[in-house]
Structure formats: structure tokens, C-alpha cells
């Protein structure tokens, strides 16, 4: 439609000009549509690798921090949960508990410094910290189980406790074996 209107316009202009005797100037041809030139980009300077930044997006320091917080909470909560005697100073913590907290802090600080060296040392430090956390968790679970007598390790009606009557040393199934009866074989008592 636009083309027909453009072609009809010169004919309409020519008619009044012909009657007045003026000279008609033809329209210039339409300009072709060209894309605008792309702006020139300045080349970026080459990036230099900086020391101490990991090449991967995995941040092992966060993992080590989570392991540290978990290990500290487990170690600090165990004396409170075990309801230890507070003694005369009112604290449930013994010197060994404080020493364990200090050792864990120092160990995880060293692991965090190692993890800043790169991806491989970071992965090693995170895995080693996980092993330490596993050991701390199992050790504290054992302490709580012993203190609260969760698994019933104490003496019950079916357990034979005390010294062995057959003269055997402790640790050689002495509490489970009864004395000899009239020179016969030792009688075995059930442990449950």
C-alpha cells in the first residue's frame, strides 16, 4: 500500500504544476536501509591470575567451618548432657574437656589455612576434618552412653558380676564362667 501511495504522489503533484506552468522536480530515490555499524570495542587487557584465589567455585573453607562448629558444639554439650558433678567451682567442664576444645580449635584453624592453598589441599582438608568430626562424634556418643547407661551395661539379674571363683584372671571370661562344680567342667551362665 505504501508503494502505491508513493507512486501516486508524483502524478498528483505533476497535475497542479502542469497547470501553473512551474517546473516539477522529481523525488529522490529512497535510501536503502543499512544496519548501523557496530561500535568499536576496546580490547580488554589480559587477566593475570591472582595468588590465593581458588580456580574452582567450591569453597572448602565453609565446609571446614561447619565441621568445626559441629565438633565444638558436640564437645561442649557432652559434659552438660552427661550431668557431670560441678565440683566446687560450679563448672561441668574438666581440664580434659577444655584441652580437647583447644586442640579442636587449633586443628581446624590449621585445616582452614591448608584449604586456602587451592582446590586439592582444600578437598583434603575438608575430608580430614570430616574424619576428625566423625571421631569426635563417636567419642562423645560413647561418653554419653556410658554416663547415662543407655545400653544397660550395669549388673542385672542374669549377669554374673564380681570376682571369679575359679581363680581365673579378669578379662578371660571370668565373670561369665562360674566356679567348677565338684571337679566338673565350669558352668556357663547366660549373659542376658
LINSUL-V502789 format. One record per helix or strand. SS is the DSSP state (h for helix, s for strand). FROM is the first residue (numbers start at 1). LEN is the number of residues. If there is no record, write none. Layout:
{{SS & FROM & LEN} {SS & FROM & LEN}}
This chain:
{{h & 2 & 19} {h & 60 & 22} {h & 95 & 21} {h & 119 & 30} {s & 177 & 4} {s & 186 & 3}}
